[in-house]
Amino acid sequence: MDFPGSRSTYVTLTAACALATSVACRGSGHARVLSFRRPPMPAGFREQSGPGWRIAVPSTWTSEPQPLPDGVWLAVDAQIVDDYHSNVSVVRESFAGESYDYAKAAELSIHREARATVESARDDVVDGDPTFVVEARWAPIPPANVVYRSMQTDLASRGAGYVVTCSAAATAFERYRSTCEAILRSFAVER
């Protein structure tokens, strides 16, 4: 089953990850926040996991069984809002640096993406790692015609980088903001 906007989301993320790896710096010195405590799972969410990571998503969202590129996981909201299925993706690739460096490089690659407009980028802490949360507006990839917004964060651990992105139609994004925040905050990696 193919969902409008979903494939373009993870295709874009895969490209962003490749760029992130090539420009990331080493030894940024952004130490883990040892006092970090993972937030409780929100009501109506369930945990999903993949190689080296776990995340909480709304229980009404389904994992995509369709063939996805290696290292990509996708869950989709069955409900269509403004001609778009909101979704969350996790993209995993090799990366031997710190989360902050990986996130900074990913943010820079989104700035270079012709279809994207970065609306905000802020320092944050996810799973105890200093990182960024980047919000962007994306032009559709034809034949899709829905502009969508994304909220993304990036972590790195044990030689892998992880890009976590929650997307919704631009016209519905504020309705999904708290869901996307909860999803990103639930993300955790093996240490």
Contacts in CASP RR format, 6 or more apart in sequence:
PFRMAT RR
TARGET T0000
AUTHOR 0000-0000-0000
METHOD contacts of the structure
MODEL  1
MDFPGSRSTYVTLTAACALATSVACRGSGHARVLSFRRPPMPAGFREQSG
PGWRIAVPSTWTSEPQPLPDGVWLAVDAQIVDDYHSNVSVVRESFAGESY
DYAKAAELSIHREARATVESARDDVVDGDPTFVVEARWAPIPPANVVYRS
MQTDLASRGAGYVVTCSAAATAFERYRSTCEAILRSFAVER
1 64 0 8 1.000
1 66 0 8 1.000
2 66 0 8 1.000
3 76 0 8 1.000
3 85 0 8 1.000
3 87 0 8 1.000
4 83 0 8 1.000
4 84 0 8 1.000
4 85 0 8 1.000
4 144 0 8 1.000
4 146 0 8 1.000
5 84 0 8 1.000
5 85 0 8 1.000
5 87 0 8 1.000
5 140 0 8 1.000
5 141 0 8 1.000
5 144 0 8 1.000
5 146 0 8 1.000
5 148 0 8 1.000
5 167 0 8 1.000
6 64 0 8 1.000
6 74 0 8 1.000
6 76 0 8 1.000
6 85 0 8 1.000
6 87 0 8 1.000
6 167 0 8 1.000
8 138 0 8 1.000
8 140 0 8 1.000
8 141 0 8 1.000
8 144 0 8 1.000
9 87 0 8 1.000
9 89 0 8 1.000
9 138 0 8 1.000
9 148 0 8 1.000
9 150 0 8 1.000
9 165 0 8 1.000
9 167 0 8 1.000
10 68 0 8 1.000
10 69 0 8 1.000
10 72 0 8 1.000
10 74 0 8 1.000
10 89 0 8 1.000
10 91 0 8 1.000
10 165 0 8 1.000
11 141 0 8 1.000
12 113 0 8 1.000
12 115 0 8 1.000
12 116 0 8 1.000
12 138 0 8 1.000
13 72 0 8 1.000
13 89 0 8 1.000
13 91 0 8 1.000
13 152 0 8 1.000
13 163 0 8 1.000
13 165 0 8 1.000
14 69 0 8 1.000
14 72 0 8 1.000
14 91 0 8 1.000
15 109 0 8 1.000
15 113 0 8 1.000
16 106 0 8 1.000
16 109 0 8 1.000
16 110 0 8 1.000
16 113 0 8 1.000
16 163 0 8 1.000
17 91 0 8 1.000
17 93 0 8 1.000
17 106 0 8 1.000
17 161 0 8 1.000
17 163 0 8 1.000
18 93 0 8 1.000
19 105 0 8 1.000
19 106 0 8 1.000
19 108 0 8 1.000
19 109 0 8 1.000
19 112 0 8 1.000
20 95 0 8 1.000
20 102 0 8 1.000
20 105 0 8 1.000
20 106 0 8 1.000
20 108 0 8 1.000
20 109 0 8 1.000
20 154 0 8 1.000
20 163 0 8 1.000
21 93 0 8 1.000
21 94 0 8 1.000
21 95 0 8 1.000
21 102 0 8 1.000
21 105 0 8 1.000
22 105 0 8 1.000
23 105 0 8 1.000
23 108 0 8 1.000
23 109 0 8 1.000
24 95 0 8 1.000
24 97 0 8 1.000
24 101 0 8 1.000
24 102 0 8 1.000
24 104 0 8 1.000
24 105 0 8 1.000
25 101 0 8 1.000
25 104 0 8 1.000
25 105 0 8 1.000
26 97 0 8 1.000
26 101 0 8 1.000
27 97 0 8 1.000
27 98 0 8 1.000
27 101 0 8 1.000
28 98 0 8 1.000
28 100 0 8 1.000
28 101 0 8 1.000
28 104 0 8 1.000
29 98 0 8 1.000
29 100 0 8 1.000
30 98 0 8 1.000
30 99 0 8 1.000
30 100 0 8 1.000
30 101 0 8 1.000
30 129 0 8 1.000
30 130 0 8 1.000
31 130 0 8 1.000
32 128 0 8 1.000
32 129 0 8 1.000
32 130 0 8 1.000
33 125 0 8 1.000
33 128 0 8 1.000
33 129 0 8 1.000
33 130 0 8 1.000
34 128 0 8 1.000
36 125 0 8 1.000
36 127 0 8 1.000
36 128 0 8 1.000
38 127 0 8 1.000
38 186 0 8 1.000
38 188 0 8 1.000
39 182 0 8 1.000
39 185 0 8 1.000
39 186 0 8 1.000
41 47 0 8 1.000
41 56 0 8 1.000
41 186 0 8 1.000
42 56 0 8 1.000
42 182 0 8 1.000
42 186 0 8 1.000
44 58 0 8 1.000
44 59 0 8 1.000
45 56 0 8 1.000
45 57 0 8 1.000
45 58 0 8 1.000
45 59 0 8 1.000
45 182 0 8 1.000
45 186 0 8 1.000
46 56 0 8 1.000
46 57 0 8 1.000
46 58 0 8 1.000
46 59 0 8 1.000
47 54 0 8 1.000
47 55 0 8 1.000
47 56 0 8 1.000
47 186 0 8 1.000
48 54 0 8 1.000
48 55 0 8 1.000
48 56 0 8 1.000
48 57 0 8 1.000
48 63 0 8 1.000
48 73 0 8 1.000
48 75 0 8 1.000
49 55 0 8 1.000
50 73 0 8 1.000
50 90 0 8 1.000
51 71 0 8 1.000
51 92 0 8 1.000
52 92 0 8 1.000
52 157 0 8 1.000
52 158 0 8 1.000
52 160 0 8 1.000
52 189 0 8 1.000
52 190 0 8 1.000
53 90 0 8 1.000
53 92 0 8 1.000
53 162 0 8 1.000
53 187 0 8 1.000
53 188 0 8 1.000
53 189 0 8 1.000
53 190 0 8 1.000
54 186 0 8 1.000
54 187 0 8 1.000
54 188 0 8 1.000
55 88 0 8 1.000
55 90 0 8 1.000
55 164 0 8 1.000
55 183 0 8 1.000
55 186 0 8 1.000
55 187 0 8 1.000
55 188 0 8 1.000
56 182 0 8 1.000
56 183 0 8 1.000
56 186 0 8 1.000
57 75 0 8 1.000
57 88 0 8 1.000
57 183 0 8 1.000
58 77 0 8 1.000
58 179 0 8 1.000
60 77 0 8 1.000
60 78 0 8 1.000
60 79 0 8 1.000
61 75 0 8 1.000
61 76 0 8 1.000
61 77 0 8 1.000
61 78 0 8 1.000
61 87 0 8 1.000
61 88 0 8 1.000
62 75 0 8 1.000
62 76 0 8 1.000
62 78 0 8 1.000
63 73 0 8 1.000
63 74 0 8 1.000
63 75 0 8 1.000
64 74 0 8 1.000
64 75 0 8 1.000
64 76 0 8 1.000
68 74 0 8 1.000
71 91 0 8 1.000
71 92 0 8 1.000
71 93 0 8 1.000
72 89 0 8 1.000
72 90 0 8 1.000
72 91 0 8 1.000
72 92 0 8 1.000
73 89 0 8 1.000
73 90 0 8 1.000
73 92 0 8 1.000
74 87 0 8 1.000
74 88 0 8 1.000
74 89 0 8 1.000
74 90 0 8 1.000
75 87 0 8 1.000
75 88 0 8 1.000
75 89 0 8 1.000
76 85 0 8 1.000
76 86 0 8 1.000
76 87 0 8 1.000
77 85 0 8 1.000
77 86 0 8 1.000
77 87 0 8 1.000
78 85 0 8 1.000
79 85 0 8 1.000
79 86 0 8 1.000
81 168 0 8 1.000
81 169 0 8 1.000
81 172 0 8 1.000
81 175 0 8 1.000
81 176 0 8 1.000
82 146 0 8 1.000
82 169 0 8 1.000
82 171 0 8 1.000
82 172 0 8 1.000
83 145 0 8 1.000
83 146 0 8 1.000
83 169 0 8 1.000
84 146 0 8 1.000
84 148 0 8 1.000
84 167 0 8 1.000
84 168 0 8 1.000
84 169 0 8 1.000
84 172 0 8 1.000
86 166 0 8 1.000
86 167 0 8 1.000
86 168 0 8 1.000
86 169 0 8 1.000
86 172 0 8 1.000
86 176 0 8 1.000
86 179 0 8 1.000
87 166 0 8 1.000
87 167 0 8 1.000
88 164 0 8 1.000
88 165 0 8 1.000
88 166 0 8 1.000
88 167 0 8 1.000
88 180 0 8 1.000
88 183 0 8 1.000
89 163 0 8 1.000
89 164 0 8 1.000
89 165 0 8 1.000
89 167 0 8 1.000
90 162 0 8 1.000
90 163 0 8 1.000
90 164 0 8 1.000
90 187 0 8 1.000
91 162 0 8 1.000
91 163 0 8 1.000
91 165 0 8 1.000
92 160 0 8 1.000
92 161 0 8 1.000
92 162 0 8 1.000
93 160 0 8 1.000
93 161 0 8 1.000
94 159 0 8 1.000
94 160 0 8 1.000
94 161 0 8 1.000
95 102 0 8 1.000
95 156 0 8 1.000
95 159 0 8 1.000
95 160 0 8 1.000
95 161 0 8 1.000
96 159 0 8 1.000
97 156 0 8 1.000
97 159 0 8 1.000
98 129 0 8 1.000
98 156 0 8 1.000
99 126 0 8 1.000
99 129 0 8 1.000
99 130 0 8 1.000
99 131 0 8 1.000
99 154 0 8 1.000
99 155 0 8 1.000
99 156 0 8 1.000
99 157 0 8 1.000
100 129 0 8 1.000
100 130 0 8 1.000
100 131 0 8 1.000
100 132 0 8 1.000
101 156 0 8 1.000
102 131 0 8 1.000
102 154 0 8 1.000
102 155 0 8 1.000
102 156 0 8 1.000
102 161 0 8 1.000
103 131 0 8 1.000
103 132 0 8 1.000
103 134 0 8 1.000
103 153 0 8 1.000
103 154 0 8 1.000
103 155 0 8 1.000
104 132 0 8 1.000
106 132 0 8 1.000
106 134 0 8 1.000
106 152 0 8 1.000
106 154 0 8 1.000
106 163 0 8 1.000
107 118 0 8 1.000
107 121 0 8 1.000
107 132 0 8 1.000
107 134 0 8 1.000
110 116 0 8 1.000
110 118 0 8 1.000
110 134 0 8 1.000
110 136 0 8 1.000
110 152 0 8 1.000
111 118 0 8 1.000
115 138 0 8 1.000
115 139 0 8 1.000
115 141 0 8 1.000
116 136 0 8 1.000
116 137 0 8 1.000
116 138 0 8 1.000
116 139 0 8 1.000
117 136 0 8 1.000
117 137 0 8 1.000
117 138 0 8 1.000
118 134 0 8 1.000
118 135 0 8 1.000
118 136 0 8 1.000
119 135 0 8 1.000
119 136 0 8 1.000
119 137 0 8 1.000
119 149 0 8 1.000
120 133 0 8 1.000
120 134 0 8 1.000
120 135 0 8 1.000
121 132 0 8 1.000
121 133 0 8 1.000
121 134 0 8 1.000
121 135 0 8 1.000
122 132 0 8 1.000
122 133 0 8 1.000
123 130 0 8 1.000
123 131 0 8 1.000
123 132 0 8 1.000
124 130 0 8 1.000
124 131 0 8 1.000
124 132 0 8 1.000
124 133 0 8 1.000
124 153 0 8 1.000
125 131 0 8 1.000
126 133 0 8 1.000
126 153 0 8 1.000
126 155 0 8 1.000
126 184 0 8 1.000
126 185 0 8 1.000
126 187 0 8 1.000
127 155 0 8 1.000
127 187 0 8 1.000
127 188 0 8 1.000
127 189 0 8 1.000
129 155 0 8 1.000
129 156 0 8 1.000
129 157 0 8 1.000
131 153 0 8 1.000
131 154 0 8 1.000
131 155 0 8 1.000
132 153 0 8 1.000
132 154 0 8 1.000
133 151 0 8 1.000
133 152 0 8 1.000
133 153 0 8 1.000
133 184 0 8 1.000
134 150 0 8 1.000
134 151 0 8 1.000
134 152 0 8 1.000
134 153 0 8 1.000
135 149 0 8 1.000
135 150 0 8 1.000
135 151 0 8 1.000
135 152 0 8 1.000
136 149 0 8 1.000
136 150 0 8 1.000
136 152 0 8 1.000
137 147 0 8 1.000
137 148 0 8 1.000
137 149 0 8 1.000
137 170 0 8 1.000
138 147 0 8 1.000
138 148 0 8 1.000
138 149 0 8 1.000
138 150 0 8 1.000
138 167 0 8 1.000
139 147 0 8 1.000
140 146 0 8 1.000
140 147 0 8 1.000
140 148 0 8 1.000
146 169 0 8 1.000
146 170 0 8 1.000
147 169 0 8 1.000
147 170 0 8 1.000
147 171 0 8 1.000
148 167 0 8 1.000
148 168 0 8 1.000
148 169 0 8 1.000
148 170 0 8 1.000
148 173 0 8 1.000
149 167 0 8 1.000
149 168 0 8 1.000
149 169 0 8 1.000
149 170 0 8 1.000
149 173 0 8 1.000
150 165 0 8 1.000
150 166 0 8 1.000
150 167 0 8 1.000
151 165 0 8 1.000
151 166 0 8 1.000
151 167 0 8 1.000
151 177 0 8 1.000
151 180 0 8 1.000
151 181 0 8 1.000
151 184 0 8 1.000
152 163 0 8 1.000
152 164 0 8 1.000
152 165 0 8 1.000
152 166 0 8 1.000
152 184 0 8 1.000
153 163 0 8 1.000
153 164 0 8 1.000
153 184 0 8 1.000
153 187 0 8 1.000
154 161 0 8 1.000
154 162 0 8 1.000
154 163 0 8 1.000
154 164 0 8 1.000
155 161 0 8 1.000
155 162 0 8 1.000
155 164 0 8 1.000
155 187 0 8 1.000
155 189 0 8 1.000
156 162 0 8 1.000
156 189 0 8 1.000
157 189 0 8 1.000
157 190 0 8 1.000
157 191 0 8 1.000
158 189 0 8 1.000
158 190 0 8 1.000
158 191 0 8 1.000
160 189 0 8 1.000
162 187 0 8 1.000
162 189 0 8 1.000
164 183 0 8 1.000
164 184 0 8 1.000
164 187 0 8 1.000
166 176 0 8 1.000
166 179 0 8 1.000
166 180 0 8 1.000
166 183 0 8 1.000
166 184 0 8 1.000
168 175 0 8 1.000
168 176 0 8 1.000
168 180 0 8 1.000
END
